[in-house]
């Protein structure tokens, strides 16, 4: 097994951590903006296999990251389940809402999503052919809780209030939606793996708003079910879990879910994470994405500090959140050079 990210995911401590970046295919790159304009709109780009593969490859050509992550969106799954989905320019995603049993009854079953998502699987097949041999291909999906928050509110919200309200007011309906999304996520990620994804990541972007037992029930348990199902279908497939803003709940998450790697947000102290999270396996992270905007010596110092903190165990270098559209592409190169400086120094 020569791919560095797969080696780290298997528990190997490497002299230089492999590196990729969340949202590395995105609006901070002029070549992405050109391809996006060619596609017409964001959803058209997601469903155009050739163009989605092209934007996935762009940061690999420019920077030589150790992994490429499939270009898609977490809300394609609710669309495949039958929700209406559109993107309001400058405002983000909009969906038809799930607020009643009648709404839920209109959704398709988990096994019926593949016709809608077929172009995504074709993107994966193209990437497996065109990526450099040393580059790992990562598939992904949103976690059930995070996807449910959008389906219930019909949009992103600052506090996920509508989802919390439904959980409190109609727990049976809420649990049924989580169950449907859990099964659909298994189907979706399994199809990505069959098409050529070499590992998968589960993004629980809003996990931090779940507290106490609700975190265990609606963040940890769905991740465990998805991970175990994927590993039963595809023995040896590595899974990365990202329960963003989980705080102290990061500790024990790998053991509780079976994921091979826990991705950390930027609020997590690397020394704490090395002692409490990395002891259970690979960690990923966790440079603040603001450094990709501001650059300079602070970027270099913080990058070195993170590499050093995690040098005693398996580590994949990444940001603690996705890169933002106002980032400077030159700062991305500076980050990569800083992570890899030991290679050239020796």
N, C-alpha and C positions, 0 to 999 in steps of 0.2 A: 504494500500500500504506500504509494509515493506522494499522493496529494497531501499537502501539509495540513489543510483544514480537517481532512478525514483522520489524519494521525492525531491531531489535537482532540478531536471528538472521541477518539478511541482511548483517550487518557494519557497520551504521550506528552511529556514536557519537552518542548523544543527550544533550542538556543535563541531563536528569533520567532516571536509569535506570528502566525499567519494573520492576514489582514483583509477585511472587506468593510463596507460601509453601508449602513441602512440608507435607503433612497439614493444609492450611488448613481443610478440612472434617473436623472431628474433635471429640474428647471435651472439649476446652477450652471449646467453645461450648455454652451451655445449649440452644439450638435444635437442635443435633445430637443431644444426649442425648435430647431429647424424641422426635425422629424415630426414633432407634435403638430406643427403647422401643416405639414404635408398630410397628416392623418385627418385633420379637421377638428376633432375634439378628443377629449380624454378617453371616453369609452370606445370611440372608434379606434384609437391607438391600442387599447387593451385587447380588442377583438381582431385586430389585423395582425396575424401571426408573423408575417415578414417584418413589419415595422416594429412590433413589440420585441422581436428578437434583435433587431438592429439597435434599439435603444438599450437593451440589456448588454449588448456587446460594446457599446461606446466607451463606458468607463474602463472596461478591460483593455481595450486598445490604448486608451490614453494613459492609464496608470499601472496596468499590470497587477490588479488586485488578485488575491489568491482564490477568490470565489466570485461568481456571478449569481445574483438572485433574480429569479424570474420576474419580468415586468408584468404586473397585473394589479388588481385592487382587492382588498378584503370584502368589498360589497358586491363582487360578482356572484358570490354564493347566494345571498338573499335574492338577487335577480334571477338566478337559475332556479330558485325555489318558487318563483312566481311573483315576487315583489316588483313593483315599478321602481326603476332607478333612473335618475338623471342627475347631471351636475350643473348647478347654477354657477355661471362664470363669476369668479371672484368670491364666491360664497361657499363652495364645497358641495358635498353630495346631498341629494334629497331622495327620500324613499316613501312609498305608500306605507302606512303605519299598521302595526299589529296591536290592537287594544282590546280585542274581544275574541271569544271562541269562533265567531263567524269569520273574522279576519283570518284566524289561524287555519280554519278549515279550507280556505282557498289555496293554501300553500301546497306545493308538490311534495311528494315523498323524497327522502334522501337519495334513493337510487335513480331518480328521474332527472337529475341535474346535468347529465353528461352531454346531452345534445347541445345545450346552451354553451357549455364550457369547452366543447371540442376545440375551438380555436386556441384556447390556452394550452391544451395538451400538444397541439401542433407546434406552438412556440417552443415548448420544452424539447420536442424532437429536433427542431431546427438548431437549437442551442447546443444540444449534445453533439451534433455534427460539426458545428462551426467554432465552438470554444477551443482554446488551446488545451492540449492534453493535460497540462498541470493544473488547470483551473477547475475547481469544484462547482457544480451546478446545484444551487439551493432552490427548492420549491418552498411555497409558504401558503398559509391561510390565516385569517383572523380567528382568534379564539371565540368560542360560543358567546361568552358574556359580552365581549366588546362588540361583536356583530349584532347581538340582540339589542344593545343600547341604541344603535342606529335604527334598527327595525321598529322599535317601540316608539322612539321619539320622531322618526322620520328625518332625522338630521343629527349632526354632532351637537352635543350639549356640554356646557362647562362642568356640570356635576353629575351627569347621567341620571338626573332626577326622575324623568318619566319611567325609566327601567326600575329604579328603586321603588317607585310608587306602585308599579304593577306587581313587583315581587311581594310587596307588603299587602296589596289589596286583592290579588288573585294569584296565589302562589302556584296553584295547579296549572293555570294557563302559562305562567312564567316558566315553570319547570318543563312543561311540554315543549315550549319554544326552544329552551336550552337543549333538550333531548333531540329535537329535530336537527338543530344546528350541529350538535355533536356528531350525529350520524352522517350528516351531509359533509362535514369536514373530513371525516374518515374516508368517505368516498372520493372526495375531491383530491386530497393529498395522496391517496393510494393511486389514483389515476395519473397524477403528476409523477409519482415514482415509477409507474409502469412505462411512462413516456420517456423517462431518463433522468429525473431528479435524483441526485446522489445523497442528499439529506434534505430535511424539511424543517421549517421554523414555524412555530405557533405564536402569533403576535397577540398578546392580551394587553392592548394599549391602555385600557381603562381599568385594569385589575386593581389599581391602587384605591379606587373608590369602594371596593368591597372590604368590609371589616370583619374580623373575628370569624365566626362560624360561616358567614356568607362567603368569605374568601375560600374557605375549605370546600364548600358545597358547589360554588359556581365558577371558581377559577381553578383550584387544584384538581377537583374530581373530574371535570370534563377533559382537562389536559391529560390526566392519567388514563382515562378511557380511550382517548384518541391515540395516545402513545402506545398503549398496550395492543390496541387493534392493529395499528400500522406495523408493529414489530412482529405480530403473529402472522400477518399477510406477507411481510417483506423482512425476513430475519436479517438482522445486522444493520437495518437502516438507522442512521443516527437522527435524533430529534433534538432541536433546540427549543427551549421554552423561554418566553419573555413576558413574565407577569409584571409589567412596568409599574413602578412606584409601589412595589409590594413591601418595601421597608424590611422589617424584621422577618416577614413571611418568606423572604428569599431563602432564609436558612431552612434546610430540610426539604426545599421544593423538589430538588432532583430525586431524593429518595422517595418522596411521596408520589411522584408522577412517573418516574422511570425515564425522564429525559436525560440525554447524554451531556447536555450543556445548558447552563442557565445564563441568559443574557441579562445584564445589569444596566439600570438607568444611571444617569450622571449624579444623582443625589447620593448614591451608595459610596461610602468610603472604601477605597480599594484594600486597605489594610484589614478592615473589618471583614470584607468579602473574602479575602484570602484565607482568613482564619475560620470563617463560619460557612462559606458557600463552596469555595474551591476545594475544600477537604473532601467533598463528595464527588468531584469530577471537574470537567472543563467549565470554565466561565468565559463569557464574552463581554467585552466592553472596555472602558465606559467613559471615554472622553466626551466632555460637553460639546455639543454641536456648535455652540457659540464661538468656539475657537476656530471653526472653519470660516467665520466671518472676520474675526479680529486678528488672527494669525500672530506673528511675532514670537518673541522669546517665551511668552506665557504658554503658547501652544507647545513649543519644544519642551519646556520644563514639565508641563503636566503630562505630556505623552511619555516622557522618560520615567516619570514617577509611577505611572500606571504600569508600564512594562516591568519596572523593577518590582513593584508590589506583587505582581502575579507571576514572577519569574520562577517561583518554586513549584509550579504545577502547570497543568494544561490550560492554555489561554489563547483565545482568538481576539486580536485587537479589533475594536470597533468603536463607534460612537455610542453614547448612552441614549440616543434618540436619532431620528432621521436627519440627514443634512438638510439645511433650509435653502430656499431659492436664492437668498441674498449672499450665499457663501462664495468665496473667491476660489476658483479652481487651483490657483497657485498654493493656497494654504493646504489643500488636500495633498498636493505633492510634497509639501514640507512635512506634513504628518507622516506620510509613507516613508520618506527619507529618514526621518527621526527614528521610527520604529526599526528600520532595517540598517541603521548606521553601523551596528556591531558587525554585520556581515562584511561591509566594505572595509571596516577598520582592521579586521583580522586578515 
